Amino acid sequence: MPSLKQLQQRIKSAKSIRQITRAMKLVAAARLRRAQDRVLEARPYSDKMRELIASLAEAGDMPEHPLLARRPINKYGVVVITADRGLCGSFNSNLLRKAVDFIKNTPGDATVISVGKKAEQFFGKRGYKMGEHFSIPTSGPTHRHAQEIFAYAQELFETEQLDAIYLIYSKFYSAIRQIPESVQLLPIQPPQREDAGTNKLTSKTYSFEPGATELLGQLLPRYALTVTQQGLLESTASEHGARMTAMTSATDSAGEMISTLTLQANRSRQAAITKEILEIVGGAEALKS
């Protein structure tokens, strides 16, 4: 059984850990609120952009565009969005597991484009072919970060260095629920509308002003950029939510540990006092005799 001094040292360490995890929980909660607001504000625009592309696709074949070019997929890229730091529960491990399973189940030569240090460290140490690395500040991604990532992906695709590019990120639902997802970034694949099944007999025709080629030349890159930025925002909110949940659990566990160790220390102290009393009483009885 540990001595009283050892128990007191453990209690002191547990209190220090609880203080750190509590502070990290408060910081993550504050960042989560801002990240969640940004995600909720960006989703309507992203949904409308997706609905517009789906509606245009229903009208017939789209004009030729470099971002729509389809070719046999021999080489593809995977943009994996993770965090720069740990201490956020299973957030990073779930994303990395999703990425590894995706690469195993997708034929072809894979190139990993890492966003966040955890992805770079994980795939770099395991011998995967690595592309450019991008880092997102703790304050959250901006439009510039999405532009840099998409510009790099667009260059690789249009120069035929890669035949397809996929995005793997964690979709934010709540502080306790984040689900890794994979989407095809390039070539752009027009999404299916949820009500498409009920409107199969509806035919649409569009008159483009300016021309369809010129309009799609502006619209398609913006749509792919929106998908990239939404993935960054979703993953950032998921990271802060996972970290807040993990630090809450760690704070509660530290509190339980402190209570258990305090009880053991009190019992040890009582046992030591009782032993001393018995020794004193025994000595006094020995003197009387």
Secondary structure, 3 states (H helix, E strand, C coil): CCCHHHHHHHHHHHHHHHHHHHHHHHHHHHHHHHHHHHHHHHHHHHHHHHHHHHHHHHCCCCCCCHHHCCCCCCEEEEEEECCCCCCCCCHHHHHHHHHHHHHHHCCCEEEEEEECHHHHHHHHHCCCEEEEEECCCCCCCCHHHHHHHHHHHHHHHHCCCCCEEEEEEEEEEECCEEEEEEEEEECCCCCCCCCHHHCCCCCCCCCCCCCHHHHHHHHHHHHHHHHHHHHHHHHHHHHHHHHHHHHHHHHHHHHHHHHHHHHHHHHHHHHHHHHHHHHHHHHHHHHHC
